[in-house]
């Protein structure tokens, strides 16, 4: 019953916003004419990949829709490529030219991940015991308790948008540069720099390169709805893309 209500929320929001399906050339979900083209549902336990395009590798092997991604897998994408996948109650969109190492004590439960390079949108389910999920980038370490988060990892800086939820961000190269963010709807995007003055490696950043529709999609394939649709009365995108 609950999953049906969540999918209903997704459909209603998709209708209002024009409907979204797939990833366009920009790497962001592209609009479709008919909103019922591909309404996502929770993936079955034996399926990891919801959608993929181009060159996608899992643990060094070229992937297809039947490839199973575990909480210990290495996932890589080539140019003009992407993969949308779930591991347990966590789901991700890994964009082109990206390398992602998942971390987990078991193959079915992520405890963290390392975005070696590239761009990643994630929704992370709450852990039963309340422990943090951790994301590592080139310049930042992010402790997370059940949230939606978008990250970009480059040699000289990382980008982090807490789409909703609670995160603790710290700069890898400066113990004084730390920040706790509680966000309802993309409230406090940040850059985390590799170099700079002590205590000042975390700076304000613009909102960029991800959409509410993408968050709705990856929450849906884990059987959830994002808080801005189910709690905050979401009916259309709140930011320009």
QUIKA-V179781 format. One line per field, one symbol per residue. ss: DSSP state (H for helix, E for strand, L for the rest). phi: phi as a letter, one per 30 degrees, with the letter a starting at -180 (. if undefined). psi: psi as a letter, one per 20 degrees, with the letter a starting at -180 (. if undefined). Layout:
BEGIN
ss=???
phi=???
psi=???
END
This chain:
BEGIN
ss=LHHHHHHHHHHHHHHHHLLEEEELLLLLEEELLLLLLLLLLLLLLLLLEEEEELLEEELLEELLLLLLLLLLLEEEELLLLEEEEEELLEEEEELLLLEEEEELLLLLLLLEEEEEEEEEEEEELLLLLLLLEEEELLLEEEEEEEEEEEEEELLLEEEEEEEEEEEEEEELLEEEEEEEEEELLLLLLEEEELLLLLLLLEEELLLLLLLHHHHHHHHHLLLLLLHHHHLLLLLLLLLLL
phi=.dddddddeddddddddjibaicdddicecdbdcdcdaddbedddcbccdabaicbbbhicdcbdcdcccdbdccbbcdhbabcabbiccbbccddhbbbcdbadbdcbdclabddajbbcbbbdddddidddbccbdbbbbcbbhacbcbbbbecabcbcddajbbccbddcaddcbacbcbcahdbdbccddbldeibdcbdbddaiabddddedddddcibbdddcccciebaecbdc
psi=gghghghggggghhggiiqqprpahijqpqqrgoijhmoqrpqqhjpgpgqqqboppoliqpqahippprjjqppqqaqkqrpprqocjqqqooaqlqppoqpqhriiopiaqongqbpppqppqpqgijqqqpppahiqpopqnnrpqpqporhiqqpponhqapqopqphjoiinqpppoqhmlhmqqqoqhqaqpjkiprqrrpqjrrhhgggghghijjrqqhihhgjkpirpiqq.
END
